Amino acid sequence: MTAGQAADVRRRSTCRVCGGTNLELVLSLGPTALANAFLQSPDEFAGERRYPLDLYVCAGCSLAQLLDVVDPEVLFRHYLYVTGTSATMAAHNRAYAATLVQELELGAGDLVVEAAANDGSLLRAFATHGVRTLGIEPARNLAAEARRSGIDMIDEFFNLALARRLRAERGPARAVVANNVLAHVDDPRDLLAGCGALVDDAGLVVVEVPYVGDLVDRVEYDTIYHEHLSYFSVAAMLQLARAAGLSAVRVDRLPVHGGSLRWYLSPSSGAPAAAVVSLAEEERRRGLTGVARYRQFAAAVHESRRALVDLLGRLSVEGRRVAGYGAPAKGTTLLNFCGIDTRLVPYTVDKNPRKVGLYTPGVHIPVRDVGALRAEGRDPDFVLILAWNLAEEIMQQLSAYRDRGGRFIIPVPRAEIV
């Protein structure tokens, strides 16, 4: 079935922040398989679906976004990505919880709710501080796993209607956190309004989103995939928060996921903090709120692809062996856009046991356990780090491989051997 015929995708015609219709196509990554739709056997290859993966920018509010919306029931009811397998993310979660506990002086009896709680890793970090926690997670497999570990979890999609119901049943939360979910929903205003409806007047809504400024500056095109419908600038987020009845009191820059923003939002109608407004003004000076900057980004994306494909092609001609490390969602975009399949990368490895034994979407590279790097009796000459946002952690894990002469390839912004 082609993307145009698929019944589980629809196309919107208006900006999901401001409702504008002046939307310009800036980058087409081509028909692409769903980032986390890993396949169990070669029997499934022929029937695999691909969907348009095109990035548009709204001339009105500067939101970069996808207009082709895949049914969230297809994307999120069974999910393979978990936050609990990375030491980097575990440290991030511990610091996150400690920061918010201190900021709000949270203690016993206070409720922290997480929208899109994944496997409950962040909530476990909050629980160590003695607060009550509740997770909302639509992936039934992950919600069940979290419940087995003692986390209170509801397997539903978070929205305003659910938030009102939870407040009536459980009372207000001191904090509602939403990490890397705002970009996943077709109606981000409803999700933010739900967070605001659930938090008490003295509480905070805390939202982490990948920052489009880092995406553009670092040519992180592989973070564009069907689950990520929106790519937020400070200017676009300010407009969205205002529309949801929230005011921005603070924004932190974070290195996680290739560069993110953590927003501290108050359920008040006050003006945003001056420091946040200054960030938006800086974006305008850098051209990040104009379409021209995204056209430059698109040109850099094509150059990045050329450099990586040329490097892998040269290594193949030289008889060098290349293995992948990681089977992240971003890897699906990179591998498919660059046309990298088993001829150039025969296999990749991953620490997530849910992915081991499967095949990557679109290009069908087998995913093996990390031990496979030495299973054939000798090391690969190069390891292509598909989970490049965790490159330092991965290279540390493979320090013995590096000591034996192994080398790494970082694919973006431009392919680099280290």
Buried (B, 14 or more C-beta within 10 A) or exposed (E): EEBEEBEBBEEBEBBBBBEEEEBEEBBEBEBBBBBBBBBEEEEBEEEBBBBBBBBBBBBBBBBBBBBBBBEBEBBBBBBBBBBBBBEBBBEBBBEBBBBBBEEBEBEEEBBBBBBBBBBBBBBBBBBEBEBBBBBBBBBBBBBEBBBEEEBBBBBBBBBBEBBBEBBEEBEBBBBBBBBBBBBBBBEBBBBBBBBBBBBBEEBBBBBBBBBBBBBBBBBBBBBBBBBBBBBBBBBBBBBBBBBBBBBBBBBEEBEBBBBBBBBBBBBEEEEBBEEBBEBBEEBBEEEBBBBEBBBEBBEBBEEBBEBBBEBBEEBBEEEEBBBBBBBBBBBBBBBBBBEBBEEBBBBBBBBBEBBBEBBBBBBBBBBBBBEBBEEEEEBBBBBBBBBBBBBEBBBEBBEEBBEEEBBBBBBBBBBBEE
